[in-house]
Amino acid sequence: MTLSQNSKDLLPRHVAFIMDGNRRWAKKKNLPIIEGHKMGSEIIKKIVGKSLDNFINADSSVFNLLKRVRKSKLGLTEESLDFGNINFPNRKVRVHILPCGFNNDIIVQISELTISELIQKQALNTKISKSFTSMIDMLMHELKNPLAGIKGASQLIEFDVKGDKNLLELAQLITIESDRIVSLLNRMEQISTDKVKLAFESVNIHEILSHCRRVAQNSFGSNIEFIEEYDPSLPKILVDKNLMIQVILNLLKNATEAYNTHGKVKIKTTYNSNNLKSFSRSGQQTSLPLQIEIIDFGKGIPAEILPNIFNPFVSSKKEGKGLGLSIVASGLEEMNANIDVYSEDGFTSFRINFPLSKK
């Protein structure tokens, strides 16, 4: 299959090869290191001058990723992507794509996942899974009982402060959040036993966003000015309500931490019928016109970690655990949505893209 004109338009003007692994190849063959470098050079000679058709199929998802970045101006990272064709053995690769800001140019980095990386990922997942199960058992025991006490106390406060609208709203917020935390704990318990069931419902996303804004204002974002810019034409969105609240709160907390003291965070919704198409977990293309954007005007995310920002344990903060944005990405994937990020000094935008609810 030859490349279409659209695909040819995405072909790179400059290509660089990083010969990584020459030493490992020589060591594995019990040869001097220089022999590894010689072999690497020979491989490069075989590649240079060949058509891209020899290495990648015309319908490769790499081209779809390139189109997404070129249109959205937002970088992305795809892990464990299949790369190759009938002439070039298929292999798992990691793809980083970033817009560089000049003449609509983009930078693409494709690197093969080594066997050791794949094994390490599997081992890490197994280790995390066992630790996670133990942690959940402890959380169930240590948190559910005091939460019941907090909820009971907040309900008594609601009864006593009915004449004060602000205090009543805060008491109701405590009750709602106590219920949500119990729901999250139950969800964690389901994860540990592989019995996760999402409770999808059609919701007004603006109600969820306003609730999250109130929670943020009365806790971690008390020094932040929140700006709500909502598109009233936005239809209802099919989500798991508690999971969606968790996603938004994580993004809001991340945005507030961009400031040392005071700052502004914008919460924006948009209906964009021309939004890009994305591959869902089922492999089918889905239009994602419903957009939620969390914007801060802080110091920005360092360029060196931006491509991996949604990976576990990646954080730009000294004391950060690097789990919040990983939870965001995995939660959105479960709800058939995705998220893009764009960041520079003085501006960072996380944009969630949702499909239309099926009627």
N, C-alpha and C positions, 0 to 999 in steps of 0.2 A: 504494500500500500504506500503510495507516494504522498508527500506532504501537500496539503491544500494551500491556496494562496494566503488564507488567513493565518495558517500555521507558519508559512514562510516569512510573513511579516513580523513574527515573533522571534525569528532566528537571531542569535547574538552577533554583534559586530566584532567583539573581541572575546577570545577564549584563552583561559590560562589553566594549565595543568600543574597540580602540586603532586609530585611523585612521593607520596607517603607510603611507607611499607617496604622500601628497598632493602633496608637493613634486616627487617624481620624475615623477608623472603630468603636472603642469603643465609641467615642463621639457621632457618628451618632446613635448608639444603646442605648445611655444614660446609658452606663456601665462604671465601673471603668477602668482606663487605663490598669491595669494589665490584664484585660480580653482580651483586644486587643492583648497584647503580647502572651497570652496563645493561642488565636486563630491562630496567626501567626505561632507559633511553631507547632500547629496541622497540618496546611497546609503544612509546610516543611516536616513533618513526612510522609504525604501522597505522596509527590513528590519524596523524596529520595528513590532510588532503582528501580524506574520505568524506562522503556525504553524510549528513545527519541521519538520513534514511537507514544507514547501516547500523545505527545504534539505538534508535528509538522509533516506536510506531507512530504513525500520523495521528492516531486517536489517543495518544498518551495523555494521562491526566496532568502531566507537567504543563502542557499548553493551556489547559483550563486554569491552572494556578497562575500562570503568567498573565492571562487575560484579567483575572480577578485583581491582581496587584496593579496592573496598568490602569484599570478603570477606577479602582477604589483609592489608589495612592497610599495604601496601607500594606505594611510588610506582613509576611506570614511564614510559618515553618510547618512542614509536613514531615512527620516521622514515619519510617518504615514504608516508603513508597516503592511500588514495583517499578523497575526501570530496566528496559531492554526490549529486544524483539527476536525474531527467528534467527537473525544473523549474529546476535550479541546476547550471550546467556543472561537470563533475567536475574536480577539481584535486588536486595533491599537497600535503599538509599535514604539519606536524610537530605531534604531540600530546604534551603533558606532563600527567600526572595525578598529583596528590599528595594523600594524606589529610591533613586539617588538624587532626584530633584533637578536634573538637567535634561532638557529636550525629551521629557517623558521616558528617560532611560531607567532601566532597572538592573540590579545586580543579582545574579543567581549563583548560588553555591550548591553543588551536588557532591555529596561524599558518601561512600559506601559504608554501610554498617558492617563492621567486622563480626566474625563468629563470636569473638570474645565479648563484644558489646552486646550482642543478642543474648548470650548466656548470662552476662551480668545483669541485664534488664530483667530476665526471667528470675534469676536468683534474688535480686532486690525486691521484685514484686512478691515473691514467696515469703521473704523475711518480713516485709512490711505487713503482709496479710496476717501472719502469725502474731506480730506485735499488736496489730490493730484489733484483732479479736480479743486479746488479753486486756487491752485498754478499754474496749467497749464494755466488757464484763464489769470492770471497775467503775466506769462512768455510770452504768445503770444503777449500781448500788449506792454510789456516793452522791448522785445528783437528783434522782427522782424524789426522794423523800423531802429534802429541803425545798425543792421546787413546789411541791404540794403545799408546804407551809407558806411560801411566798405568795402563791396564788390565793390561798385562803385569806391572808392578811390584806392583800390588795382589794379583794372583794368587800371586806369589812370597811376599808378606807373609802371605797366607792359609795357605800351606804351613808357614811358620815359626812362626805364633802359634796353632796348633790347640789348645794347652793353655790359652789365655786366651780365654774366651768373649766378653768385651767387645771386645777387639781384633779377634777373628775377625769379629764382627758388623760392625765398622767397615770392615774390609778388604772384606768381601762387599758392603757398601753402596757402596763406591767402585767396585767392579767392575760392579754393577748400574747405577749412575748413569752410568758411562762408556758402557755399552751404550745407555742411554736417550738420552744426548746424541748419539751417532752416529745413532740412529734419528731424532731430531729434525732433525739436519742433512740426512739423506736426505729427510725430509719437506719441508724447506725447498727442497731441490733439485727435488722434484716440483712444488711450488707454482710455482716459477719457470718450469717448462715446461708448466703446466696439466695435469699428470698425477697429481694427488693421489688416492691410494687408501687409504682407512681400513681398518685390520685389526680389524674388529669381533669381539669375543669376549664370552662370558657370564662375568662375573667376580664374585667376592665383594668388594663395594665396601669392606668394612671392612679387607680386606688392603691395598688401595691406600691407604686413609686412614692406616692404621698405618705403612705404608712412608713416606708423605709426612711424617708426624709425626716419624719418626726422622731423615729428611733435614733437616727444619727444626731439630730440636733440636741437631743436630751442625753447623749452619751459621748461618743468619741468625737463628734463634730460640733461641739458646743461653741467653738471659736470660729466656725465657718459660716459664710453666707451662702445659702443654697438658692440657686436660681432654677425655677421650673419653667420649661418652655415646651408645652405639650401641643401636639397636633390633635384637635378635637375630632377630626375625621377618622382617627385610628380605630379600626374594628377591634372586637374582643380577640384575645389571644388564648390558645389552648396550652395551659401549663399545669405543673404541679405547684400549687400556690406556695406552700412552705419552702419548697426547693427554690422557687423563683425569688422569694424574699431573701433567702440565704445568699443567692447569687448577687442580688443588688446590694445588700449590706456589705458584702466583701468588696465590691467595686467602689462603693462610697467610702469605706474605710481606707482603701488603697489611695483614693483621690485625696482624702483629708491629710494623709500622711506625707503628701507632696509638699506640705507647708510646715515651717518651723513654728509659726505662730498663727496669724490670721490669714484667711484666703477666701477664694470663691470656688464653688463647685456647681457646674451646670448639669441639670438632668433634662435631657431633650428626647422627644419622640418625633418620628417622621414616618410618613407613608411614601415609599419610593417604589413605584411600579416598575422602574427600569433597573432595579437592583440586580446584582449578579446572581447567577445560578450556582448552587453549591451541591456537592455530592453528599447525600445523607448516608447514614450507616447502612441503609439497604442497597446503596449503590445507584439509586435513582437521582436524577437531577430535580431540584425543587426550587421554585422561586421564593426569594426571601425579602418581601417588600416591607415588612414591619420592622422598624429600627428603633432601638433605644440606645442613647449615647450618654455616657458619663464623662464629663470634661473637667479637667483641672488646669490651672495656669501656673503650676509650680515648676520645679527644677527639671522635670523630664526624666525619662528612663535611660540609663547609660546604653549607648549603641551596642556595646559588646554583649549585653545580656538580652537585648530586645528580641532577637529571633527565638530565644528559649524561655521567654517570660511566662508561658503557660505550663512549663514543665515543673514537676515537683522539685522542691528544695532550691529553686532559683529565686533570688531576691536581691534588690538593690539596697536594702536596709541592713545595717550592721547587726541588728538584733532580730531581723526577720527570719521566719522559719521557711518561707517560700512555698506555703501550702495554699494560701488564699486564692490566688489566681488559677492554680491547678484545680481547685474545687469548682471555681467558676466555669472553666472550660469543660470539665467532665459533666457538670450539672446541665449545662446548656446542650451538650451533645445528647444527653438522655432525653431532652425535650425537643430534639430534632432542630436545634438552632445552632448558630456558630457565632464567633466573636472575632473582631479584628482590632488591632491596636496601631495607633500612629503616635509617635512621641518625638518631640524636640524640646530644646530649652525654652520654657515658658508656655508649653502647650502639650497636653497628653489627652488623647481621646480613645476610650474603649467603646466600640460600637457593636451592639448585639443585633443579630439579624434573625428574624423569626419568619416562618411560613404563615400563610393564611390558614385559619382553622377550617377544617373540612366540615361542610354543612351536612 
